[in-house]
Amino acid sequence: MSTEYKASKMSDSLLLASYMIAALVILLPLLFHLTKYLGASSDNVRKNEPVEGGIRLTHKDAFDGFNVKFFLIGIIFLIFDVEILFMFPWALNLRELGLFALMEMFVFIGLLFGGLIYVYKSGILKWT
């Protein structure tokens, strides 16, 4: 291959990439602007009201109390969600890891289940 062919091929790719970027820079703002006029709109006051986790009154004083159950449910979700991250690579490599790893995972799942029972018995999941 000659260097002229390589240079022209690279410049063609660069030209195509620059056209695509230019099209995105021009078309995306245009499409976002057009949706304001072409899409359906509603002037309903309730529709524009912010809602956080079922609480309608978000315009309170910053120093007012907030229900701790929201944070507890979030932390419990994160704890059990991160445990799934430990189980996924284990499941992919189970054959190579052998029987010992299978027993370890049964212990791990048992500890998680015990934690879930503790959370349920302590009443954290009861909303009322």
C-alpha positions in Angstrom: 0.0 0.0 0.0 1.2 3.4 -0.7 1.2 6.2 1.8 -1.1 8.2 -0.4 -3.9 5.6 -0.1 -3.5 5.4 3.7 -3.6 9.2 4.0 -6.7 9.5 1.8 -8.5 6.7 3.7 -7.7 8.3 7.0 -8.9 11.7 5.8 -12.1 10.2 4.5 -12.8 8.7 7.9 -12.0 12.0 9.6 -14.3 13.8 7.1 -17.1 11.3 7.8 -16.7 11.7 11.6 -16.7 15.5 11.4 -19.9 15.4 9.3 -21.5 13.2 11.8 -20.5 15.4 14.7 -21.7 18.5 12.8 -25.0 16.8 12.1 -25.5 15.9 15.8 -24.5 19.4 16.9 -27.1 21.0 14.6 -29.9 18.4 14.6 -30.1 17.6 18.3 -30.9 21.2 19.5 -33.2 21.6 16.6 -35.2 18.4 17.5 -35.3 19.4 21.1 -36.6 22.8 20.1 -39.2 21.3 17.8 -40.7 19.0 20.5 -41.8 22.0 22.4 -44.1 23.0 19.5 -45.0 19.6 18.1 -45.6 17.6 21.3 -48.7 17.7 23.5 -48.7 20.2 26.3 -50.8 20.7 29.4 -51.2 23.6 31.7 -52.4 21.5 34.6 -51.0 22.7 37.9 -51.0 19.2 39.5 -48.9 17.9 36.6 -46.1 20.4 37.2 -46.1 19.7 41.0 -42.9 17.9 42.2 -43.4 14.6 43.9 -40.7 12.8 45.9 -41.5 9.3 47.0 -45.2 9.9 47.4 -44.8 13.1 49.4 -46.7 16.0 47.8 -45.5 18.7 50.1 -42.0 19.4 49.0 -42.0 23.1 49.7 -41.4 22.8 53.4 -38.8 24.4 55.6 -35.4 22.8 55.2 -35.2 22.1 59.0 -38.4 20.2 59.2 -38.2 16.5 60.1 -38.1 13.9 57.4 -39.2 10.3 57.8 -36.2 8.1 58.5 -37.9 5.1 56.9 -37.1 6.5 53.5 -33.4 6.3 54.3 -33.6 2.9 55.9 -35.3 1.4 52.9 -32.7 3.0 50.6 -29.8 1.6 52.7 -31.4 -1.8 52.9 -31.8 -1.8 49.1 -28.2 -0.8 48.6 -26.9 -3.5 50.9 -28.9 -6.3 49.2 -28.2 -4.9 45.7 -24.4 -4.9 46.3 -24.7 -8.5 47.4 -25.9 -9.4 43.9 -22.7 -8.0 42.6 -20.8 -10.6 44.7 -23.1 -13.4 43.4 -22.8 -12.7 39.7 -19.0 -13.5 39.2 -19.4 -16.4 41.5 -22.2 -17.8 39.3 -20.1 -17.4 36.2 -17.1 -19.2 37.7 -18.9 -21.9 39.7 -17.5 -24.9 37.8 -13.9 -23.7 38.2 -14.4 -22.9 41.9 -15.7 -26.2 42.9 -17.7 -27.6 45.8 -16.0 -25.4 48.5 -17.2 -22.2 46.8 -20.7 -23.6 46.5 -20.8 -24.2 50.3 -19.4 -20.8 50.9 -22.2 -19.2 48.8 -24.8 -21.2 50.8 -23.3 -19.7 54.0 -23.3 -16.2 52.3 -26.9 -16.5 51.2 -27.9 -17.8 54.7 -26.3 -14.7 56.3 -28.2 -12.5 53.8 -31.5 -14.4 54.6 -30.8 -14.0 58.3 -30.3 -10.2 57.8 -33.6 -10.0 55.9 -35.4 -11.8 58.7 -33.8 -9.4 61.2 -35.0 -6.4 59.1 -38.5 -7.8 58.8 -38.7 -8.7 62.6 -37.4 -5.3 63.6 -40.3 -3.6 61.7 -38.3 -1.5 59.3 -40.3 -2.7 56.4 -43.6 -1.8 58.0 -44.7 1.6 56.7 -47.5 2.4 59.1 
